[in-house]
Amino acid sequence: MKNKELSDKIKEKSQKIVELQEELGKVIVGQKDVIKKTVVAMLSNGNLLLEGAPGLAKTLLVNTLAKTANCDFSRIQFTPDLLPSDIIGTKIFNQKSATFDTKFGPIFANFVLADEINRAPPKTQSALLEAMAEKQVTILGETHNLDKPFLVFATQNPIEQEGTYPLPEAQVDRFMFKLIVNYPTKGEELEILERMTTNSFPKVCKIVSGEEIIEFQKLVREIYVDDLVKNFIVTIVDATRNCEDYNLEYGKFIEWGASPRANIFLTVGAKAVAFLDGRDYVSADDVLEIVYDVLRHRIILSYEADIEKISTNDVIDEILEKVKSP
């Protein structure tokens, strides 16, 4: 696609996404950054981890997004007794035909919400791994492709840790973003009261279709990234692994740096941010807008960091001070 043609198409199609965000804002009060990053993850074809206290509309956000995108939505409540077959499905013997029929699980939807994902044991959590990475599931040796678009949205509660199973690093790494959902402001709380305690709860319209989302995802991939920006991305990720090369004071607290997925998601995510802005090129500011969301769950800190109250955000702050943007 020629540059002028691509630029015009991006400007045209990005307006649809602006409409979708506005439609989400009719239901979700405040949380503009979370809404935007959720849409960015969708455009990037990336899975999303939402962390926040109960009652902050995490489930409502994903459900509303599915409605505005005209996509199938499935919610799975993760509990300690949940089995992998409860997610992906199983085979049931049919006595009439003397054959095994496949019963598909709730993962066969476009947008799958794994609610309180850390409440299920690791074996059940891992049932999502193949679906998140390969967009397919295997049921008793038989592989089934999942319909596109397919995205996993997971939530977890940072407050109550009793009876939870922390997500393994390998699984957390499959999530493009980890978004922190904070409490609303006082003014937003008043608006929530008005909506939730009267009969005026807004209804949303279907803005796009699943086919359009796939088209948008392809357009995002065509957006141009200059070599200087690529080098900026790779340098940031490299700094999480080779701290001594960048004289990082907090480097002593890093046990494991970010994986190669960080480079991929920073690049594709920055393209999606540019798409939302109607541009056919990526700037360093697009990278900076999502860098914390991509890296905060990929940098593994030591026990000493916990004692010293050093967070991954502190480490990222220092990296961005040392690595100058182009």
Helices and strands as residue ranges (DSSP letters): H 3-27, H 32-43, E 47-52, H 58-68, E 73-77, H 84-88, E 89-94, E 99-104, E 111-115, G 117-119, H 122-125, G 126-128, H 129-134, E 136-139, E 142-145, E 151-156, H 169-172, E 175-181, H 186-196, H 210-221, H 227-241, G 243-246, G 249-253, E 254-256, H 260-276, H 284-295, E 300-301, H 303-307, H 312-322
